[in-house]
Amino acid sequence: MKQFLNKISILVVMLATLVLQAEAQCAICTKTAMQMGEGPAKGLNAAILYLMAIPLTILFFIGYRWYRRENAIRKKEQHP
């Protein structure tokens, strides 16, 4: 099971890095950023995606730890 989770994790990371262009801005932020020019708009979009990655990474880590703990508890209950 650990090998399966490792393969899934690697696949998710690879897919995340292959995203060519992601629009993370709301309509108002996009309009404001476009008024500043193309460079600042791309920078703002990259910053939003970067800030979004940190909480998602923390949530993934918490979920993975919870999953491992629950599996360990279930294994102990099945094999006393």
DAUR-V331020 format. One record per residue. N is the residue number from 0. OMEGA is omega in whole degrees, 0 to 359 (none if undefined). Layout:
{{N & OMEGA} {N & OMEGA}}
This chain:
{{0 & 180} {1 & 178} {2 & 178} {3 & 179} {4 & 177} {5 & 179} {6 & 178} {7 & 179} {8 & 179} {9 & 178} {10 & 180} {11 & 180} {12 & 179} {13 & 179} {14 & 180} {15 & 180} {16 & 181} {17 & 179} {18 & 183} {19 & 181} {20 & 178} {21 & 178} {22 & 183} {23 & 185} {24 & 172} {25 & 184} {26 & 181} {27 & 179} {28 & 180} {29 & 181} {30 & 179} {31 & 181} {32 & 180} {33 & 177} {34 & 179} {35 & 181} {36 & 184} {37 & 182} {38 & 179} {39 & 179} {40 & 178} {41 & 178} {42 & 178} {43 & 179} {44 & 179} {45 & 179} {46 & 179} {47 & 178} {48 & 179} {49 & 180} {50 & 178} {51 & 184} {52 & 183} {53 & 178} {54 & 178} {55 & 177} {56 & 178} {57 & 178} {58 & 178} {59 & 181} {60 & 179} {61 & 179} {62 & 179} {63 & 179} {64 & 179} {65 & 180} {66 & 179} {67 & 180} {68 & 179} {69 & 177} {70 & 180} {71 & 179} {72 & 180} {73 & 179} {74 & 178} {75 & 180} {76 & 182} {77 & 182} {78 & 181} {79 & none}}
